[in-house]
Amino acid sequence: MLTLRDLFPHPIIQGPMAGGASTPALVAAVSNAGGLGSLACGMLSPEAMLDQAWQIRQATDKPFAMNLFVQQTPSPSAEEVQHACDLLQPVWSSLGWDQLPVPSKWCENFDEQFEALLSAAPAVASFTFGILKREQLQRLHEAGMSVIGTATHLAEAQAWQELGADAVCVSGIEAGGHRGTFIGRQEDAKLSTMELLAQVVPQLRIPVIAAGNIVTGEDVTAALAKGAQAVQMGTAFLVTHESGIHPAYKEKLLAATADTTRQTRAITGRFARGLDNQFMQVMATVADQVPAYPVQNALTAAIRAAAGKSNNPEWMSMWCGQGIARAKAMSATELMRDLVKHLTLDKSLKN
Ligand SMILES: Cc1cc2nc3c(=O)[nH]c(=O)nc-3n(C[C@H](O)[C@H](O)[C@H](O)COP(=O)(O)O)c2cc1C
């Protein structure tokens, strides 16, 4: 069985963050500091996955993780797409457009990404939005990789354990980014990180990793005390110097002095937590009508790209967790140093 400590000495995983945040530089910095850096590959082409894995290996010889969305390419009807474009009209017409461009593809092909993952062969492969088939998990194990599944409630954690995953990352309601729910309704997976730990840890034989609202050394200690073997932190790393997010988004994150996040499915078709903005507000009344991920995500990509070009955070998706007000600008190496210092101090106080 995987002992997380065999792979990385400090119980800290930098959460994969699709959309440009988890750059190869960020992943390598965290792994070099004794944590586990994770490259988000959910939205990367197989070629980009291999290229970024190569870049990480230029910067570290330590273990790192690559993360995929378990998903199938959808085939929405022309009527469904038209309806979705109509629902988005208040947004694209306010940008001065006379129509919303329809993307040439809805998402990357999962099977092709999976082959790229096998050939990149990082120490750890992590997954969200779904669960693997047994033969896929076996192939990863045969290639020497450890597998981490994401769960938002007990049944999902048990499903990953039953499949043979090496660890499961439980993601509380406070977490930034998308809900990983794949059994039941996303809106019903409401437990906080600490509640999830209390429920899941006693029921599982495999290591449990805690994600959601873990920003400081004190938070790490609290999660470990509840039985987590490691933590997965997104928001704290999102504002580090190495994070590749748009400067206007980073500025908004760093200006947050309270939890101004909310969950919405309006922007991508999957519930996700981020800073409240005009995009969320304008779409709020139709959020339950938009097509499921990845169709809505692909349809809003042009809007988000335009927002990036014009430095307008109001039409971006500014995913982050409820702990945002406690996240501070620094390098990933400094953040790791602070966290490890706290853990070491805490340990010596207890001894
Ligand atoms: C911008 C952003 C993008 C994310 N993208 C992914 C992803 O691609 N895959 C994944 O498994 N988790 C993703 N997450 C979740 C993080 O890896 C992590 O579990 C989560 O941020 C932990 O909660 P916290 O934000 O409160 O620290 C994302 C989170 C954020 C904030």
The ligand as a Gaussian input file, in Angstrom:
#p B3LYP/6-31G(d) Opt

LIG

0 1
 C       -8.406000      27.448000      -9.753000
 C       -8.598000      26.034000      -9.287000
 C       -8.517000      25.009000     -10.220000
 C       -8.650000      23.677000      -9.795000
 N       -8.507000      22.667000     -10.729000
 C       -8.520000      21.367000     -10.309000
 C       -8.225000      20.324000     -11.216000
 O       -7.935000      20.544000     -12.392000
 N       -8.265000      19.052000     -10.749000
 C       -8.545000      18.753000      -9.427000
 O       -8.561000      17.574000      -9.049000
 N       -8.797000      19.756000      -8.532000
 C       -8.771000      21.030000      -8.949000
 N       -8.960000      22.039000      -8.034000
 C       -9.084000      21.697000      -6.594000
 C       -7.705000      21.800000      -5.910000
 O       -6.792000      20.879000      -6.428000
 C       -7.828000      21.580000      -4.381000
 O       -8.318000      20.301000      -4.092000
 C       -8.732000      22.618000      -3.745000
 O       -8.404000      23.898000      -4.215000
 C       -8.587000      22.555000      -2.230000
 O       -9.358000      23.522000      -1.610000
 P       -8.809000      25.013000      -1.247000
 O       -8.953000      25.781000      -2.504000
 O       -9.750000      25.469000      -0.188000
 O       -7.399000      24.861000      -0.796000
 C       -8.879000      23.376000      -8.436000
 C       -8.973000      24.432000      -7.508000
 C       -8.830000      25.742000      -7.922000
 C       -8.897000      26.835000      -6.898000

